[in-house]
Amino acid sequence: MPLLKRLGRDRNGGVAVIFGLATLPIFAFVGFAVDYSRATDLRASLQKAADATALQMVMARQEGRFVDMRQVFDASLGPQAELEGLQVRGEWVGHNRFRVESDVPMPTTIGAIFLPSVDVGVVAIAEGRVQTVANEAHFKTLQPDAHD
């Protein structure tokens, strides 16, 4: 009897074959879950660093200080600032509004068979408000007869 006919008629070990075939998608889903979890953690860290950088840039401008945007971002991000391919861009949008964009390709682990990396990116915008307060003492020192 040929081997293929015997395999087709044999009913022993059917559960093992089904279990073996079912483990492949289970491992794939676990791998994607791990990669998704890593990506969301990285995104949260990038968002925190971008928010802190945008706020720091606005506060520094209002106080008349100069700060290096990349230095502030890297300090806020911590050890993840060494990620390969990390890009950070910042620009002033208007007089008191600063926008920070950051993205990085995150290499996948188990999902690398299908997708070698996932791009993770964030945007943060901070806006400063200028408050002016009239001080009555300044008005008292004005001389009424002084004019141009």
C-alpha positions in Angstrom: 0.0 0.0 0.0 1.5 3.4 -1.0 2.5 5.8 1.8 0.0 8.5 0.9 -3.0 6.2 1.0 -1.9 4.9 4.4 -1.6 8.5 5.7 -5.0 9.3 4.4 -6.6 6.3 6.1 -4.7 6.5 9.4 -6.8 8.3 12.1 -4.1 8.1 14.9 -2.4 11.3 15.9 -4.9 13.7 14.2 -4.9 16.0 17.2 -1.1 16.3 17.1 -1.2 17.5 13.5 -4.0 20.0 14.2 -2.2 21.3 17.3 1.0 21.6 15.3 -0.7 23.6 12.6 -2.5 25.8 15.1 0.7 26.7 17.0 2.0 28.7 14.0 -0.8 31.4 14.1 -0.7 31.4 17.9 3.0 32.3 17.9 2.5 34.9 15.2 -0.3 36.6 17.3 1.9 36.5 20.4 4.8 38.0 18.4 2.6 40.8 17.0 1.3 41.5 20.5 4.8 41.8 21.9 5.8 44.1 19.0 2.7 46.2 19.5 3.4 46.6 23.2 7.0 47.7 22.5 5.8 50.2 19.9 3.2 51.8 22.2 5.8 52.0 25.0 8.2 53.7 22.6 5.5 56.0 21.4 4.7 57.1 24.9 8.3 57.8 25.6 8.7 59.8 22.4 5.5 61.8 23.2 6.7 62.6 26.7 10.1 63.8 25.3 8.5 65.8 22.5 6.0 67.5 24.9 8.9 68.4 27.3 11.0 69.7 24.5 8.2 71.9 23.1 7.4 73.4 26.5 11.1 74.0 27.3 11.6 75.8 24.0 8.7 78.1 24.6 9.6 78.8 28.2 13.2 79.5 27.2 12.2 82.0 24.5 9.9 83.8 27.0 12.7 84.0 29.5 15.2 85.2 26.8 17.4 82.1 27.0 18.7 79.9 24.3 18.5 76.1 24.6 19.5 73.4 22.2 16.4 71.5 21.1 18.1 68.2 20.5 19.9 68.3 23.8 16.6 68.9 25.6 14.9 66.1 23.7 17.7 63.6 24.3 17.8 64.4 28.0 14.0 63.9 28.2 14.1 60.6 26.3 16.9 59.1 28.4 18.7 56.0 27.2 16.3 55.5 24.3 17.9 58.6 22.7 20.5 56.2 21.3 18.0 54.5 19.0 19.2 54.0 15.5 17.4 56.2 13.0 15.9 58.6 15.6 14.9 61.8 13.9 13.8 65.0 15.7 12.6 68.2 14.0 11.5 71.4 15.5 10.2 74.7 14.2 8.7 77.9 15.4 5.1 78.3 14.2 4.3 81.8 14.9 5.9 83.9 17.6 5.1 81.8 20.7 4.3 78.4 19.3 6.9 75.6 18.9 6.3 72.3 17.1 8.4 69.2 17.6 8.2 66.1 15.4 10.0 62.9 16.1 10.0 59.4 14.5 12.1 56.3 14.6 11.9 52.9 12.9 11.5 50.3 15.6 12.8 46.8 14.6 10.3 44.1 15.3 11.1 40.8 17.0 8.9 37.8 16.1 7.0 39.8 13.5 10.2 40.5 11.6 9.3 37.6 9.3 6.5 39.7 7.8 7.4 43.3 8.8 11.1 44.1 9.7 10.3 47.4 11.3 7.5 49.7 12.3 7.7 53.5 12.1 6.7 55.2 15.4 6.2 58.9 15.3 4.8 61.7 17.4 4.0 65.5 17.2 3.9 68.0 20.0 3.0 71.7 20.0 3.4 74.1 22.8 2.2 77.6 22.9 3.2 80.4 25.3 1.0 83.1 26.5 2.4 86.6 27.2 0.7 88.3 30.1 0.8 92.1 30.4 -0.2 93.7 33.6 -0.6 97.5 33.9 1.2 98.8 36.9 -0.3 102.0 38.3 3.1 103.1 39.7 4.3 103.6 36.1 1.5 105.9 35.3 2.1 108.1 38.4 5.7 108.8 37.2 4.4 110.2 33.9 4.5 114.0 33.7 1.3 115.5 32.4 3.1 118.4 30.6 5.6 116.1 28.8 4.7 115.6 25.1 6.4 115.3 21.7 
